[in-house]
């Protein structure tokens, strides 16, 4: 698939499917995310038409690069019929509270996977480059079942597509609040792939223990609740950068889930969006190609702000300290879409940058980093 015109400069792959679809009015993914990033980026002049590409939808045959064809068929059928049997729920994890039946349950994840696979192929076809696919990052999906809000696993599909297109070594770095269990299930033990997951300890899916090395290719770092910017810097300098630099990847895939931010309802970590920006900035020079994915993130304001900032950084564009009216209007139009959570502070509506959230680097974290460094 190298017939695509080679884009000049960083590319953003998005879709309108995220605007109209929701996992249902009681699910954390009822809130808009990718559409907010697109709207904010356009309001700030960060997304001229030449930088944007509409995500293709991956076809079942393409998804079978990793997923079980019987599972893909069940997912397509569930969308078409709007219901699943108890047998399909038991066998494939469809129709649960986490992975409900909803009208776009195949098309939406297949759009994310299609965008990530396209990005991998575009990057493999050029000497250097960067692509942001905020609809990607569904890192819990398993080969034959839905898991943790993820119906497909676009990071695995993207890495396999990059390898198939000729990139020999891929480093996958995941800073979502939850362990990248599906990516580890798909790629652990493959010497051409380095897997690093930094995630909250004692949180679902309760995997990714410090001692789990995935056959030697995985570095799992569970971090304590309250994990702050100073601690992320210690992780960046003590684990992520040395391992990625030593691996010398052709492509870095960064899963930048926004659920590790302080305001997120589904974790107890305490990062500011500066932490994610620092990780992206530090990783960018370590490989000629970088693929930036979304992931978790369930506070509509903090997700939109973070992923917009990361796109600005990836594409070398600045963001004003105080948002112009059009961008502020995008944030003011958001809501939790139900529930009784408090609204955002004024700072979340008028600026994209968070104030830093520094703090002590706790002894338990230093100890874990030392143990991983000794491996």
N, C-alpha and C positions, 0 to 999 in steps of 0.2 A: 504493500500500500504506500509506495513512495511517490505516487503520482500527485500527491497534494503539493500545491504551490508552497514553497518554503517561506514561512513567515519571517519577516525581518523584525527582530526584537521580541520581547516577551508577549505571550498570547494569553488571553482569558477565554476559557471555554465555559459557556453557561447555557441556560435554557429557560424558557417561559414555563415549562412544566412544573417548576417548583413554586411558581406563584399561585397556581390554581389547585394544587394537590395538598392533602393533609392526611396524616395517619388517623384522623378522627378527633372529635372535640374533647376527649379525655386523655389523649396521648401527649407526652412531652413534645413530640414533633408536629403538633398542631400549629406551631408558630412559624412564620415565614423567616427564611434565612438567606438562601442564595439570591432570591429576588431583591432582598434588602441590599445585599452587596452590589448587585447590578445597578440598582436605583441610586444608591449613595455614590458609587463610582462615577456614574454618568452625571449626577448633580455636581460633582467636583471636577468634571472634565478629565477624569482618569481613564475613560473607556471609549476612545474614539472608535469608529466603525472598523478601522484597520487592525485594531488590537483584539476585537471580539470575534469569536466564532461560535455559532450555534452547535451545541453538542449533538452528535448523531446518536441514535438509539441502537445499542448493540443487538444483533439478532441472536436467536437461540444457538445457532451453530458457532458463533464467535464466543459466546459465553461458555461453551463446552470446552474451551481451552483449559479451564479448571473445573467448572461445575459439572455435576452429574447430569447428563441429559434428561434423565427421568425427573429430577428435581426441577429443572428449568421448565419441562412440560407441565408439571404440577403447578408451578407459579403462573405460567401463561393461562392455564385452565382456570385457576382460582380467580384471576382478574376477569376473565371472560364470563364466568358464571356468578361472580360476586358472593361465593360461598365455598366452603370446603367441608369435606366429610371428617368425622372424628379420626378416621384412619390416616388421612393426609396430615392432619394436625399432629398426630403421634409420630408419623414417619418423617415429616419435613418441617415441622415447627411453624406451619402457616396457620393463621387464625387464632393466635394467642393474644394475650394482653400486650406483649411487647411487639409482636409482629402480626398486627391485625389484617384482616381482609379489608381493602379499600380500593376505590375505583382505578387508581393508577399504580397498583402494587407491583406490576411487572414493568410497565412503561417508565415509571420514575426511576427505579434503581437501574434499569437497563440504559437509561439516558446517562446516569452517572458513570456507569461502566463503559459505555461507548465513548464518553468524553475522555476518560482516563486512558483507554486503549488508544484512541486517536492521538492523544498527547504523547504517549510513549513512542508511537510510530513516528510522529513528527520529529521528536527529539532525537530518535535514532538516525533519522535521515539527514541530520545536520551536525556540524562539528561542535556546536555549542548552542545553548538556548535555555529558555525558561518558560514554563506554562503553569498557569493557575487553573485548577478545576475545583471550585469550592463545593460542587455537588458530589465530589468523590470523598474517599476516606472512610467508607463503610467497612471497618476493619474486623467486625465480629462475624460476618457471614461465613458459613461453613460450606464444604463442598456439596453437601446434599441436604442442607437445611438452613432455614432462616434462624437468626440468633441475634439478640441484643439490638433490635431496631434495624438490623441489616439483612436484606433479602439476598444480596449478592456481595461478593468481596472484590471491589474494584482495585484495591491495592495489589492483591495477588494477580488479578487479570492484567493489570498494567505492567507489573514487573515481568510476568511471563511474556507479554507482548514485546516489551523492550528487549528481553533476551532473544526472542525469536527473530527480532529485527536486527540483531547483530551486536547489541551492547553486552559485553562480557561480564561486567561486575556492577551490581546495584546495591547501594546502601539505603536501607529503609529506617527512618527515624520517626518515632511516634511519641508525641507529647500530649496526647489526649489524656483525660483523667482516668480512662479505663484501659486495661491491658489489651493489647492487640492479639487476642487469642486466635482469631481466624487466620490472620497473616502468619502467625507462628505455626498453626496447624498445616497451612499450605506450603510453607517454604523452609521450615526449620531443618537444619542439617544440610542444606544446599550450600556448598562452599563458594558459590558465585554470588551469594546474597548475604549481606550483613543485616541483622535485625536488632534494633535497639528500641525498647519500649520503656518509657518513664510514666508511671501511673500510681494512683493513690492505693496505699496498702489497705487490706481488709475491705475492699469494695468489689462489687460485681465486676467481672466474672470469677473473682477469687482465684485467678491463675496468675502466671508470670511472677512466681516467687523468685527471690534473689538467687536461689540455687538452681533454678531452671535454666539450663544453657542450650536447650534445643539441639543437642548433638554438637555443641561447640560454636554454633554460629549466632546464637541469640544472647543478648545482654539485657536482662530484665532488672529494672530498678523500681521496686515499690517505695514510694515516698510517704512520709507521715502527713496527716491532715494539717492544714495551716501552711503547707509548703509555699515559700515566699520567693520573691525575685532574687534575693541574694543566694538562696539555696539552688535555684535553677541555674544561676551563673556558675556555682560550684559544680553542678552536674554537667553543664556544658563544657567546662574546662577540664573536669576530672574524668569524664566518661565519653561524652558524645564526640567532641573534636578529636581527641587522640585516636579513638577507634576508627572513626571515619577517615581521618587523614592516613592512618596506617593501611587501611583497606584499598585506598586509591580507586574509588569507584568511577565508572563512566557516567553514572547517573545517580543522583541523590533523590529519593522520594521522601518528602517531609509531610507527615500527617499532622496538621496543626489544629487539632480539636480545640474548641473554645470552652470546653466544660471544665478546664483547669483554672479558669478565671474566678476571682473571689465571688462574683455575683451569681454564679451558676447554681441552679437549684439541685443538680444531680451529682455534685461532688462537695468535698469540704476542703478543697485546696484554696490558696489565697494569692494567686498570681495576678499581676497587672498585665495588660497587653504588651508592655515593654519586653516581658520575658520571651514571648513568642517571636517578637521582632528581633531580639538579640540572637535567638537560635537561628532564624532564617539568615540574618546578616552574616553570622559566623560560618554557617555551612556553605553559603553561596560560592566562595572561592575554592572549595575543596573538590569540586568536580566541574567538568565543562557544562553539564546539563543538570537542571533542577526541575522537578515536578512537585508542585505545591498542591496539597489536597486539603479539603475541609475535614469534617469528622463530627465529633460530638459538639454540643453547645445548645443550650436550651433556654437561655435568656435572650430574647430577640434583639435587645439593644446591644449587649456586649458581643454577641456573635457577629452582627453586621458591622460593628465598628472594627473589631479585630481583623476580620477577613478583608475588609476594605483597606485597612492600613497595610496588611501584608502584601496585597496587590500593588499598592502604591510603592512600597519598598522594592518589590520584585521587579517592577517596571521602571524604577528609577525616577519616580515622580514624587513631588512634595505634596503635603497636605497642610492647609492653613491651620493656624493655632485655634482660631475661632471659626466654626462652620458658617458658611454663607447660608442665607435663608432657605434656599432650595434643598440643601443637604439636611439642614435642621428639620425641615418639614417632613422628610422621609422618616426620621427617627421619631418625631412627634406623632406620626400616624400609626406607629406600632402599638400593639397591646399584647397582653398574655393570652388573649382570646379565651377567657374563662378562668375560673379559679379565683382565689382571693389574695393573690400575691400583691405586695405593694408595688406601685409604679416606680419608674426610674428616678434617680436624682437628676437635678438640673445639669450636672456635669456630663451625664451620659447623653444628654440631648444637644449639647452645644459644642462639644469637642470630641475628637476621635481618640486622642491620646489619654491614657490613664496617668495619674500621678504614680511614681514608682512605689512599689510595696516591698521595701527592703526589710530585713530582719536578721535574727541570728541564724547562722548555719549550725544546725543542731548536731550533737555528737553522733547520734544514731545514723544520720545521713552520711557524715564523714566516714563512719565505720563501714557502711555499705559500699560507698565509693572505693574505699581502700580494698575491700574484698574483691570487687569487680576488677580493679586495676591489677590485682595480683594474679588474675587468671591468664 
